[in-house]
Amino acid sequence: MNALTRAMLLATSVMPLCATSAAAQDAEDRAGSSVPIDGEGMIHPEIWPALEPLPLDPEIEARIDRIMARMTLEQKVGQIIQADSSAVTPEEVKQYRLGSVLSGGNSAPGPLPYASADAWLELADAYWNASTDAEGVDIAIPIIWGIDAVHGHANLFGATVFPHNVGLGAANDPDLVERIMRATARELVVSGHDWTFAPTLAVPRDDRWGRGYEGFSESPEIVVSYSDRIVEGLQGAFGSDSFLSDGRILSSAKHFIADGGTDGGRDQGDASISEEELRDVHAMGYLPAIEAGVQTVMISFSSWQGVKMTANRPLITDVLKGRMGFNGFVVSDWNAHGQIPGCSNTDCPEALDAGLDMFMAPDSWKGLYESTLAHAKSGRVPMARLDDAVRRILRVKLNYGLFEKAPPSARRGAGDTSQLSSPDHAALAREAVRKSLVLLKNEGQLLPLEGTGRVLVVGDGADSIAKASGGWTLSWQGGAHTNDEFPGGTSILDGIRSAVEARGGTVVFDRDGTGAPAADVVIAVYGEDAYAEFQGDRQNVDFDDGEFDTARLAAFREAGIPVVSVFLSGRPLWTNPEINASDAFVAAWLPGSQGAGVADVLFQTDPAYDFTGRLSFSWPRDAGQAVLNVGQADYDPLFPYGYGLSFGDESTVGTLPEDPGIDLASSASGDVLFTGGRVAVPWSLYGLIDGAQTRMNGTTWDGGDLAFSGTDRAAQEDSLRIDWRRGGPLVRFGTFDTVDFSRQSNGAMELAFFARNFGAEPAELEIGLGCTGAEQCAAPIRVPVVSEEWQEVRVSLSCFADRGIDLSQVNTGLVIGSKGPASVGLSDIRLAPDIDAMKTCGS
């Protein structure tokens, strides 16, 4: 990006961070040039930055003309549809002439959510060969295969897992980020993939958002400085010999636009912000990416002023393609078109009207193909719009040299597993970890540590690469993976051991911190459990202890042992009690598979290593400060944007107030047990087999006679599938404390959830509340689950009270059993108002 453009972007990005300027007042004067959006928001294209479109290659444009002249209508419709690899066969790719295949976070070939390079390549070749088979057509068009390699190619076994973007933002190093993307591109080629859905250019403005760690900063400044460098790292420099050459892959800027600005930090929600804020905060990162030649842009699930982005013609067509001059193709997110009013997952011409070029229709692709073909034949989809979409897709494929490429397994670098976590890539990831760490507290200059004595390491994050890597790691939600699944990786504990033993010291690891052996220093590694997308949305920014009891930290300090906290999280969280209980406190974010980088800095294993990371997200003073962005009128953080200590800095944090500032009990009332694919606070999910109870860290588990897995209802893996392989095992939503449901019972509320039958035979569940097992539920309520479609089930709370359950002290919000084998889906389990004033007690 040229210096003038960058200066313009940085200058305009200041405006929304300060008090409202005259630009907002001027908005009312522009009504004559505005573009209405269904009577809701108003777009004024002329106020958006204008870029000169990148030059088109006349030879490629002429070649597109020749290709399109040979294509059938059916082929054109197929080109604009992308199916998920879990839901489409190579034969179907050939039959429907689909333009693209993606692999979602859990859609790897084989039984696991990730796969080896050989397995990926075998499937890549199968799709490639099917798409290039010209039987029955005048010309065959190769597919492109996309995947979410958002912090390394983390669905490929053995790949390098880099820190998530929240950590890279703290590093504030564009050169580092470009080198990471170059390495990621090399590892994507190993498995035969063409395309990564990155970079995420969101500017998260509410830390409750479950995708916040995919953003680099709450300020557009860092995003602007990174976006072109990321694109060039993945694709090569536009106009140079490196552009989309061997070892490079296609990039996708996402999610256009304001996915980080939704009300309440709700994923896929509505951003009810002004057009000026939409432009000056959330659009800025796209301009450098477009100037760098990004080939695709992904549209957000979310809305602006009540209008779904996927249906927003003024923003997609008039602004992105018009003012910004984007001449690649626009792709939607996972079935996002189905959220447009009047649309369904299998029928949505409105998205094409808005300017969408490729539907991401993972499991709905066949019905969508059929309806779109019918609309094209009837004229509902104008041929000019369809041809424009196909031209843009072909332009990207030709820029990529796809027609001249060999099958994926025969390309340069394919199958070269020596690239995966290679010494160079591992060293790069370790460097990124060092640079992303932010030191928030260092009382008495405790750090750097000497490491010559006895070091006690505690916490559930110390020896878990999966926890340190977060979501989008080996599986969509991440977290439920052992260190053996990260060959070439090092845990934070591994790094500490190496550093201490090299200096003659001793490391003792006590995960729970209950053994309390004598030590010279305690290093506690703990933080958020893994999550992705909406499953990470939360009600406030209070840190829930999770699996490690942080109260142990105060006990160590009382015993005179200094404590270093290494805090793992995808966002800043209110941690005043933990900071008070620590002599040094390090925000380590989600560092990935090279945890040894943490020890490099804690022990300063090289004189050049120091804490250089600085906060790219403001740190909250209380648990209610979810919206905390530099420049806002009431800005009052505990640690401000840009804060971070180095070893030589003198700083005293002192004792922080431990009042969270909000009523945490009301924020976790217990009225919601399971939503969006996650168990809600304060509940936990348990499996009980023959009296043995197992607490789940996620929603994937196979206990033999009882198994859990994620499934879809309204969104990807927003529901729970339960398989009973025999009668007897139980599923329990429980809490260590008790919840008072007496008010809800007196208010005639109901236990409500959605259920469907996956089995060949009808299922009948037995449900209870307030009891820990079937033996304490003397009169369980029977609920038949027959339909293969999702049906809502409602049971009045008073029915449980009638059975003798004390609803004022509930430690089990729901227990579910089956007398025989069954396979049932459950979704959106909650307490809800009685909708028909009729008492319902099941069968």
N, C-alpha and C positions, 0 to 999 in steps of 0.2 A: 504494500500500500504506500502511495506517495505521502510525503510529509504534510502537504497541504490538506489532504483528505483526513489524515490522522488528527491534525490540529483542529479541524472542523468538528470531528466527532467528539474529541475530548472537551472542546469548548461547549458544545450543546449538551453534553452529558451532565454538566454542572447544574443546569437549570432546575430539573425536578428535585434535586437534592436540597435545594434551598427553598425559601418561601415562594409561594405562587407568584409568578412574574406576570408582566403585561400580556404575555402570549396567551394565557388562559382567558383574559378579558377579551382579547382580539378574536377568540374563537367564535363569539356570537356574531361578529361582523362578516363571517365568511360563508354564511348560509347559502348564498347564491352559487357557490362553487362546490358545495358539499355533495357527497354521494350517500344517499340514505341506505340503511341496512334494515329492511323489514320494519321500519318505523322505530327502531331502537337507537343504536348509535349513529353517529354521523362521521364520515370520513372526508377529509379535505386533502386529496392527493397532492395539491400544489405545495403544501407545507412540508412534505416529506423530502428527505435528501434525494437528489437526482444523480445517478451514476450513468456514465456512458457504457452501454453494453459492450462486453468483450467481443472482439472481432470474430466473426464466423469464418470458417474455412470454406471458400467457394467450392472446392472439390468435394468436401464432405456434404455440403448442401445439395450439390448436383447428384451425388450418390444417393442421398436420401430420396430425392425425387424418383430416381430409377427404381429403388427398392419398393417405395410405396406404390408405384405403378404396377408392380407385380403382386402386391398383397391382396388377399381377399378381405372382405368385410370381417369375416370371422377371425382372421389373423390380427386385424387391427384391434378388435375388441380384446383378444387374448393378450396383446402387448401391454395393455393398460391395467392388467390384473396381476397381483402378486399373491402367491399362496404360501402357506407355511409347510415346511418339509415334513411335519408330522401329519399333514392332512392331504398330501398330494403325491402321487406316484410318478415316476418318470414317464410311464405310458400316458398318464393324463396330461403331463406337460406337453407331450407331443400331440395328443389328440386335440387339446384346446389351444395350443400354440401360445402358452402363457409367456409373458415378458420377463417374469422374475420369480424367484423363490427366495424366501427368507427362512431363517431358523430362529424361532423365539428362544427365550432364556432357558427353556426346558426341552427344546426340540432337537436334540442331537440324535444322530443315528445310534441305535442300540438301546439297551435297557436303562442307561444312565442319562442325566441331563447334560453331560459333557461326553466327549469322545476323543479317541486317538486321531492322529493325523491320517493314518491309513483308512480308518472308518469314514472320516469326513471326505477324503479324496475318492473313495469308492462311490459314495453317493453323489459327489460333485460330477464325476465322470458320467454317471448314469443319467443325471439331469441334462448335462451338456450334450451327450450323444443323442438323447431323445429330442432335444430342441433343435439340433442341427440335422436331424434326419429329414430329408426333403420329400419323403414319400407323401404323395397326395397334395403337395403345394408346389408352386412355381419357384418359391424361394423360402429357405428356412432361416430363422433369425435366432441366434444364440441367446440363452438366458443370462442374466446376471444374478448372482447369489449374494444376498445380504445377511448381516448378523450384527448384533449389538456388541462390538468390541469397544466398550466405553472406558475401560482402564486396563488396556491390554486385551489380548484375545482369550478371555477368561472362560470360554466354553471348550477350549482345546486343552487336552491333558498335557501338562508339562509346560504350558506357555508362561511367559513372564506376566505377573499381575502387578501393575504399577499402582501408586497411590491414586485414590479417587480424586476428582477435580477439586473438591473442597480443600484438600491438602495442597494440590498444585497451585491453587490460587494463593495460598499463604506463602508459597515459594516465590511468587511474583517474578518468574524467570522465563521469558518467552523462548529463549534459546533452548532451555531444558525441555520445555513442552514440545518444541518441534522435533528434538532428538527422540523423545518418547514416541511420538507419532510415527517417525520413520521406522523405529524398531517394531512398533505394532504392525505396520504395513508388511514388513518382512515376515512376521509370524502369521499373518493372515494368508499370505501366499502359500505358506507351508501346507495349509489345509484346503486350498483350492477356492477360497472365498474371494469375491470380487469387490466387495462393498461393505463398509462399516457405517452404521448409523451414528456417526459422530462427526463433528463435535456438538455437544450440548452447549448452546449459547444462552441459556436461561440466566436471568439475573434474579435469584431468589430474594424476595422481599419479606417473607414471613417464614420464620424458622420452624414452624409446625409442618411445613410441606415435606412429604415423604421422599421427594426427589431432590431435596436441597443439596445433598452432597454431589449431585451431578453438575452443580453450578460452581463456577470459580470464585464468585464474589457477589456481595450485595450491591456493589457499585459497578456500573458498566465499564469503568476505566480499564480494569484488568481484563475483562472479557474482550474489549476492543484490541488490547495489545496482544492477545493470544490467538484470536480467531483465524487470521490469515496464516500465522505460523503453523497452526494445527493442520489447516488445509494443505499447505505446502509440504508438511512432513508426510502426510498420507499420499497425496497425489503428485508431488513434485511441483516445481515452479511453472506456472502457466507461461507458455511461449518459449520455454527452454526444452532442451533435449530430455530433461528428466521428467517432463510432464506425462503422467500416466504411462511411464516406461516400465520395463520389467522390474518387479519388486515393488511397484506402487499399486494402490487400490483406490477405488472411488470413495468419496467422502459425502456426508450428508449433514448440513447444518440444521439443527433442530432446537426446540420445537417452535416454529413460527406461529404465533408470537405471544409473549406475555404469559407463558406457562408458569413463570416464577412470580407472577403478580396477582394470583387469584385471591379472592376474599377468604380470609381465614386459613390461607395456605392449603386450601383443599385441592387435591390432585384432580385434574379434569374439571375444575370448577370454573367460576366466572370472575374475570378481572373487571371490576366496575371502576376503572380508572379513566382519567382524561386521555384524550388523543395525544396531548403533549407528553404525558408520562409514558404512554404506550410507545411513542416515537423515541423520546430522549433517553429512556432507561432501557427498554426492552428490545428495541430495534437496532441499537448501535452496533452490536457485535456482528450482525449479518452483513453489514456493508464491507468490512475488510474481507470477509469470507467470500463474498460475491466477486470482489475485485481480484481475489486470489484464484478465481476460477472454480469454486466449489461446484460440483456437477449436479447435486441434488439438494433439495430443501424439504424437510419433513414438516408437515403442518401439525399444530398442537391439537390435542384432545379438547383443550379448554375453550372458553368463550371470552369474548370481549363485549361488555355491555349487553349481555344476554344472547349474543349471536355466536353460535359455534364457529370456531375458526375454519373448520373444514367446509363450511357453507359461506364463508365471508369473501364474496367476489371482490369488493373494493380493496381488501387487503391483499388477497392473493394475486388477482389479475391487475388491478390498477396500481397498487403500490409495489409489490414484490417483482412482478414481471414488467410493470410499466416504469414507474419512477426509478426503481433500483436496477433495472436492466437485466434481470436474471434470465438467462436463456438456456439453462439446464431444465430438468424436469422436477415437478413437485409431487411428492408422495405423501400419503396419509399415514396416520398411526394405526395401530391394531384395531381394526373394525370401527374406527372413529366415525366413519361415514354413517354408521347405523345410529348414531346419537343425534343426527340432524332431525328436527321435527319433520314428520312426513316420510322419513326414510326408514329402512330396515337394513340389517347387515347384508341382505341379499338383493336389495333394490334401492338405488340412490342416484338418479341422474342429476339431482341438485348439486352434488359434489363436483361433478364434471362441469356443470354450469358455472360454478364458482372459480374454476381454474385448476382443479386437481387433475394431474396427468396420470398418476398410477394409484390404484386402490391397494392398500394393504388389507387383504381380505383373507386372513390366515385359514380359517375353517369354513368361511362362507363363500369362497371364491366361485364355486360351481354355480350356485344360484345367482350370484351377482353377474357372472358371465352371461347366463341365459337372459336375465332381465335387461342387461345393458345391450346385448345384441338385439333384443326385441325393440328397445327404445331407438337404437340406431336405424333399424329398418323402418320404423314408423315415423321417423323424423323428430321424435321427442329429444333425442340427442343430435344436435346439428352435425352434419358431416365435417364442417369446417372446424368445429371444436374437437371432434375425435381425431381428425387429421393433425391438428396442432399438437395434441397430446402425443400421438404416435411419433411425429417428427421430433419432438423434444427428446423422447426416449431413445429413438434411433441416433440422434445427435450425440447423446452421451455414450451410447454403445460404440459408435464409430470413433469418437474422441479417445475412447479406451482401447481402440484397436481390436475390438472383440471378434470381428469377423476373421481376422488373421491369426488369432490365438489358437494354440493347440488345446486339446482337452486339458482340464485343470491339472491332472497328474503329470502331464508332460511339459508343463511350463517351468521356466527357470526358477529354482528355489522350492518347487513343490516337493513335499515329502522330506525336505531337509530338516529333520528334527534337531540337528545340531544348533539350529537357530533358536530353539525354544529354551528359554532361560540360559542362553549362552553366557559365557563369562562377560562379554561386553554388555549384553542386555541386563544381566543380573546386576552388574556394577552400576549401570544407568539407573535402574530401579532403586538401588541402595542409595545412590546420590540423591535421587528425588525424595526419598524418605528423610534423609538428613536435612534437606533444604525446606521441607514442609513443616517440620516441628516448630511449635511456638511455645516458648517458655513464658508462662504467666506469673510464676512465683519462684523465688530462689532465696529464701530467708537464710541469712548468715552465710551466703555464698556456698551453700551445700554442694552445688554442682559447679564444675565436674567432679565426679566421684573418683576416689583413688583406686578402689577395687582390689586392694591388697589384703583386706580382711574377710570377714564372713558376711555375705550378702544374702539376705532372705528375699526371695521373689514370691509374691502372692498374686492372686487374681485369676479370673477365668480367661482373660485375654492374653496371658503371658505365653502359654504354650498352644495357642490356637491360631494358626495362620488364617483359618476361615473367618474367625471373629475379627481379626485385624484387617481383613479384606472387605468385609461388608457384603452388600447385595451385588447382583450381577457378577458372581464369582462361582464358576463351575455349574451353578444353577441360577435361576432367576432371582430367588430370594436369598441365596447364599447361606452361609452359617453352618449348615448341617454336614460338614465335611471334615475328615481327619487330615492330619498333617501328611500322611502317606499319599494323599491325593494331590500334593503339591511337590512333585519331584523337582529338585533344584531350588526349592524355597527354604527360607529359614524363619523360624518363629522369633519373636522378641526374646524369649527365654534362651534360644540357641545363641543369639548374639550376645546376651549378657554373660552366659557361661564362657563363651570364647574370650570375651574381653577380660573377665575376672581371672580365669585360669591362666591367661597369658601373663598376668601380673602376680601370680602366686596366691591369689585369693581363693575362697571357697564359695560356691553357690548352693543354697538349699532352696528347693522349690516346694512350697506348701500352698496348693491351689486355693484352698478355702481360708488359709491364714489362721487356722484353729490350733495348730501345733505349738505356735509361739516359741520356737527355739531362740536361744540367744543369738543376736546378730549385731553387726556394726551399723547396718543400714537396711531398711526395707524398701524394695521397689514393688509397687502395687500397679498391676496392669489390668484395667477393667474399663467398662463402658457399655455402650449400646449394643444390643444384639442386632444381627444382620436383618435388613429389610430392603425392599425395593418398591418403587412407585407408591401407589395409594396405600399399600400395607404399612408404610412408614408414616402416614399422616397421624398427627397427635393433637391433643386438646390444649396443651401448654408446653413450655420448655423446661419443665422440671425433669431432672435425671432420676429415673427409676432405677434403683440399685441393680436390678436384674439378678444374675446368679451369684454375684459376689457381695457379701455383706460389708459395706464400706464402714460400718461402725467399728470394725476391727482396727481401722487405721488409728482412731483416737486411743485405743488401748496400747498400740505400739508406742505412740508418742508419750503416753503416760508412763510407760516403762523406760523412757529415756532413749528410745531408738528413733533416729530421724527417718522420716518417710518421704519417699519420692513417688508421686502419682503420675502414671502415664495413662492419660485418658483417651480412650478410643471412641470416636463419635463421628456421625455424618453431619453434625451441625453444632454450633455452640449451645450449651445447655446450662441451666442454673445448677451450679455445683458448689454453692457456698459452703455447705457442711464438709464436703470432701476437700475443698481448698483449705479450710480451717484445720483439717486433720492432717495436712501435708506441709512439710517444710519446703518442698519444691513441687510444682504442678506443671505438667507438660501436656499441651493439647497436641496429640499425635494424629488426630483425624482417623482415616482408614488407610494405613500405610501399604497394605498389600503383602506380597509374598516375600519381600526382602526385609523382614523385621530386624535384621542385624543392624540396619541403618540407625535404629533407635539407640542401640548400645554405643555405636560409633560416637554419638554426641554426648550421651550421658557420661561416658568415661573419657571423652576426648582422646580417642585412640590415635588420632593424628593431630598435631598442633594446629593444623589449618581448620579443624572441625570446630564449629561453634553454632549456637542457635542463631540462625539468620532468618527464620520464618517470621512473618508478621501477619496479624489477623486481617483476613480479607472479609470476615464477618464479625460484626460487633458482638461482644460477650455480654449476656444479660445480667443485670443487677438483681432481678427477681424472676420468679417462674412465670409471670404474666407478660414479660417483655418479649413476646414472639415477633412483633413488628418493631425492629430496632435497627435503623439504617442511618448511616452517617449523613448529616445535613438536615435531618427532619427536625421540626420545631421543638419537640420535647425530648431530644436526644440526651439520654442519661445512662450510658452503659457502665458496667463494672470495669471492663477493659475496652477501650475504644478501637475503632477501625484503625489498622496500622500499628497497633500495640504489639510489643514483643521484646523480651529481654535478651541480652547476650551475657556471656560470662562476666564481663567486666562491669556491668551495670549495677549501680546501687539502687535498690528498690525495696520498700517495705510495704507489703500488702496489709498487714495487721489482721485483727480479728474481724471477720465479715459477719453482718447480720444473717441469722438463719431463719428468719421469717420469710416464707416463699412469696408473700405479697398477694396470694390468692388462696382461696379455699380449695386445697387439693382434693379433699374428700368429695366436694361437689363436682369437681372435674372428672372424678372417677366414681360415679354413683353406683355403678354396677348394672345400670339399666340396659347396657349393651354388652352382650357376652362375646359375640363373634361377628365381625363385619369386615368387608373388603379383603377377605382371606386371612385375617389376623384375629387372634384372641385379644379382646379388649381388657385394659386395666380395670379392675384388679384381678381378673380371672386368669387362670392357667388351664391348659388342656392336659388331661391325663388319660392313659390307657390302663385298664385294670384287667388282668388275666389271672384267674385262680387266686385272687386276693393280692397279687403283687401289682403295685401301682408304679407307673412310669410317667414322669413329667416330660411333656413334649417341648422341645426348643423351637419347633416349627410345625408344619402341618404334613410332613412326610415322614412316615415311620412304618415299619413292618415288624410286628411282634409275633408273627406266625399265625396265631388264631384271630388276630385283630390287626388291621392295617389302616393307615391314614394316607391320603394323598390330596393334592389340590385338584380342583375342577372348576369349570366356568359356568356362571349363570349370566350375570349382566356384564362382567368384565373378566379379563384373563385371571384365572385361578383366584377368583374372589369367593370361592366356596370350598367346602370340605367334603371329600368322599370318604365314606367309612365302609370297610369290607369286613363283615363277620364271616369267618370260615367255619365257625360252629357257633352254637348258642352258648351263652354264658358270659363272655367278656363284656366289659362295660366301658363306656366313654363318659368322662366326667369333666365338667367345667367347674373348677373349684378355686377357693382362695384360702390363704392361711388365716386371714381375719374373717370376720363375719360382716354381712351386709344386711341392712334392715329393709325388707320388702313390705313391711306392714302398711306403710303409707300407700304404696302402689296397689296393694290388695284392696285396701279400703276405697281406693279410687277406681275400682272395677277395671284394673288393667289386666292384660293378658300376656302370657308367654307366647311369643309369635316367632315363627321361622318359616323358611321355604324348604321344601323337601321334594325329592324326586327319586324314582326307583331306577337303578342301573341293572338290576338283576333280571333273570328270565322269569322268575316267579314273584308274585306280590310279596311285599315285606310288611311285617307288623312290628313296630317298635314299642317298647315299654319305657316310659319316661317318668322320672321323678324329680323332685326339687327339695333342697334342704336336707338331703340324706347323702351319705357317702357311698352307698352300695345297695344292691337289690335287697339284701337282708334287712335293711333299715327302711325300705320303701314297701311297707306291708301291702299297700294297695296301689301299685303303679297304674298310671293312665296309659291305656293302649291307643296307639296312633297308627292306623293303616297307611302305608305308602305304596300306592299302586301304579300311579301314572308315570310314564317316562318323561312327561313335561313337569316343569317346576310348578308346584302348588303351594299356596300358603296354608300353614297349620296354625291354629290359634287355640290356646287352652287358658281358661280363666284362672288367675292366681287363686281365687277363692276355692277352686276345686282342690288345690293342694292343702289349703287351710282346713277344708272339710275332712281331709284325710289325716289330720292331726299334726301337720307340719307347722312348726313355730316360724312364721315368716319374719319375725323381728331379728332373728339370728341365723341367717342363711350362710352356710359355708360351701354349699354346692348349688350353683345356679341352675344346673341341669345335669342329670345323669341319664344315659340312654343305653338300653340293652335290646337284644334280640334273642328269641328263643331258638332260632335256627340260623343257618347261613343266610346272609342278606348282603346286598350292596346298595347303599343309600347315599344320596347327596344332601347336605344340609347347607343353608346359606342364611345370612342376616338374622342371627339369633338375638332376640331383644325382648324387652318389655314394652308393650305398646298399648295405647288407649283402646278400649272396647269400641269397635266400629259399629256394632249393631245392637248394643245394650242387651244382648242375650248371653246368658251363661252357657259356656261350652266346656265340656269336660272330657272330650275325646270319646272313645267307644268303650 
